[in-house]
Amino acid sequence: MDGYLVLLKSGDNNAVCLTSPAFFCTFVETYRFMSTLELKTILIQRIAEIDDKPFLEAIKILLDTKVESATMQLSDKMVQQILASKKEAEEGLVVENALLEEEIEKWLKEK
């Protein structure tokens, strides 16, 4: 049977499966018609859910090879968000990470 080998990863489990070209092409077609912004949003959300450090490092290497310049181009919205965050920090509207983690742990234990 002709097909594509696909690596499936779930937590600590890995599996390689052989899928049909038709299924794989349908999957790819779904993403082909998305806008670049929609696809970036999905990728950011998916990457945020990954806790596997070696896998994340592999993604970083892949992305690093695609970066066209060392200077990151920021959108107007990104610049606005950075400036707003900077202003909040200057006004003292920040929480130390350790304190925030303690609050989260306390909240999770109450649930």
C-alpha positions as CSV (number, residue, x, y, z in Angstrom):
1,M,0.0,0.0,0.0
2,D,1.4,3.4,-0.9
3,G,1.1,6.0,1.8
4,Y,2.8,8.5,4.0
5,L,4.5,7.8,7.3
6,V,3.2,10.1,9.9
7,L,4.7,10.5,13.4
8,L,2.0,10.8,16.0
9,K,2.9,12.1,19.4
10,S,0.8,12.1,22.5
11,G,2.5,12.8,25.8
12,D,5.3,10.4,26.2
13,N,3.9,8.0,23.6
14,N,5.1,8.0,20.0
15,A,3.6,6.1,17.1
16,V,4.3,6.0,13.4
17,C,1.3,5.2,11.2
18,L,0.9,4.8,7.5
19,T,-1.9,7.0,6.2
20,S,-3.4,7.2,2.8
21,P,-2.3,9.9,0.4
22,A,-5.9,11.0,0.1
23,F,-6.3,11.5,3.9
24,F,-3.0,13.3,4.2
25,C,-3.8,15.6,1.2
26,T,-7.3,16.4,2.7
27,F,-5.6,17.3,6.0
28,V,-3.1,19.5,4.1
29,E,-5.8,21.1,2.0
30,T,-7.7,22.2,5.1
31,Y,-4.7,24.2,6.2
32,R,-3.8,25.4,2.7
33,F,-6.9,27.6,2.5
34,M,-6.4,29.3,5.8
35,S,-5.0,32.8,6.0
36,T,-1.4,33.1,7.2
37,L,-2.8,34.8,10.4
38,E,-5.2,32.0,11.1
39,L,-2.5,29.4,10.6
40,K,0.0,31.3,12.9
41,T,-2.7,31.6,15.6
42,I,-3.3,27.8,15.5
43,L,0.4,27.1,15.6
44,I,0.9,29.4,18.5
45,Q,-1.9,27.8,20.4
46,R,-0.7,24.3,19.7
47,I,2.9,25.1,20.6
48,A,1.7,26.6,23.9
49,E,0.2,23.2,24.8
50,I,3.5,21.3,24.3
51,D,5.6,20.5,27.4
52,D,8.1,18.2,25.6
53,K,11.3,20.2,25.7
54,P,13.2,18.2,23.1
55,F,10.3,18.5,20.7
56,L,10.1,22.3,21.3
57,E,13.8,22.6,20.7
58,A,13.3,20.7,17.4
59,I,10.6,23.2,16.4
60,K,12.9,26.1,17.4
61,I,15.7,24.7,15.2
62,L,13.2,24.3,12.3
63,L,12.0,27.9,12.8
64,D,15.5,29.3,13.1
65,T,16.4,27.9,9.7
66,K,13.5,29.7,8.2
67,V,14.1,33.2,9.7
68,E,15.1,35.5,6.9
69,S,16.8,38.1,9.1
70,A,18.0,38.5,12.6
71,T,15.7,41.4,13.1
72,M,12.1,40.5,14.1
73,Q,9.4,42.5,12.3
74,L,6.7,43.6,14.7
75,S,3.2,44.4,13.7
76,D,1.5,47.6,15.0
77,K,-0.6,45.5,17.3
78,M,2.6,43.8,18.7
79,V,4.3,47.1,19.3
80,Q,1.1,48.4,21.1
81,Q,1.1,45.4,23.3
82,I,4.8,45.7,24.2
83,L,4.3,49.4,25.0
84,A,1.2,48.7,27.2
85,S,3.1,46.0,29.1
86,K,6.1,48.3,29.6
87,K,3.8,51.0,31.0
88,E,2.2,48.4,33.3
89,A,5.6,47.4,34.6
90,E,6.6,51.1,35.1
91,E,3.4,51.6,37.1
92,G,4.2,48.6,39.3
93,L,1.3,46.5,37.9
94,V,3.5,43.3,37.9
95,V,3.6,40.2,40.0
96,E,6.8,38.2,40.6
97,N,6.7,34.8,38.9
98,A,7.3,32.9,42.1
99,L,4.4,34.6,43.9
100,L,2.1,34.0,40.9
101,E,3.0,30.3,40.9
102,E,2.2,30.1,44.6
103,E,-1.2,31.7,44.0
104,I,-1.9,29.3,41.1
105,E,-1.0,26.3,43.3
106,K,-3.2,27.6,46.1
107,W,-6.1,28.1,43.7
108,L,-5.6,24.6,42.1
109,K,-5.7,23.0,45.6
110,E,-9.0,24.8,46.4
111,K,-10.7,23.2,43.4
